[in-house]
Amino acid sequence: MQSASPTSPPTFTKKIVARAEAAQRVAALPKPVVFTNGVFDVLHRGHATYLANARALGGSLVVALNTDASARRLGKGPDRPLNNEEDRAVLMAALESVSLVTWFDEDTPLELIAELKPAILVKGGDYDMDKLAETAVVKSYGGKARAIPFVDGYSTTALVRKIRQQP
């Protein structure tokens, strides 16, 4: 195992790529490529479990994060996301289950999915996969779409509410 010096960036940061480089990097990943997306603002057990389950469906897992602007448009609150997009990307890349991290600035990752062409699209269990435009795109080139159940009792919004209630 290669060790990094205390002053150099951890090796996992090499998993973080600009959108312009994402297609080239995805092409080199072990197949099948699984794709998921989200804000992933404050990581918790539910996120870690969801991402590990998504990764288990294929040879690699690509996570597309909403940019800060995209996340704010989701209406989760004026001060969200709490962690900026660079910090969220570093935490995501540090997870063993994650193979590559990139961003999208649109309201949905539809264009990015069309660019990357993952074999499997994964979303949280609260989505009706048949109603998503992303599912239609993935199926159009022979891919699959799956919903993975959430881990009950874990949500960033609930966690933020709990933290704010502390004296």
Residue, then its C-alpha position, 0 to 999 in steps of 0.5 A: m500500500q502506498s503511503a502519502s506524506p502528511t502534507s500531500p493530499p490523501t490518495f482517495t482524492k484522486k477519485i474526484v473528477a471534474r464533470a468534463e473528465a468524468a466520461q473518460r474516467v468512467a470508461a476506465l472503471p470496472k464494469p458494470v458501472v453503477f450510478t447514483n446521485g444526491v446532495f449527501d450533505v451530512l453523511h450518516r449511517g443511512h448514506a453509508t449503507y445505501l452507497a455500499n448496497a449500490r456498489a454491491l450491484g456492480g463493479s464500480l460506483v459513480v456518485a454525482l453530487n448536486t453542486d451547491a447551487s443545485a442543492r439550494r434549488l431543492g428547497k431544503g432550507p436557506d442554509r443548506p447544504l451545510n457542507n460545500e460541494e468540495d467538502r462533500a466530494v472529499l467525504m464521498a471519495a473517502l468511502e470505500s464503496v465509492s469509485l468516482v465522484t463528480w458534480f452536476d449543476e442542473d436540477t437533475p442528473l439527466e444530462l450527466i447520465a446521458e453522457l456517462k451511460p452507466a449500466i445501472l442507475v440507483k436511487g433511494g427507495d422513495y423514488d418511483m423509478d418508472k416515472l423518472a426521466e433518468t430511467a428512460v434514458v438508462k433503459s434506452y441504451g440497455g441499462k437498468a434502474r433500481a430503487i434501494p430502500f432507505v435505512d429507516g430512521y436516518s435522514t440529513t434533515a432530521l439530523v440537522r433538526k436534532i443538532r439545532q435543538q441542542p442547547 
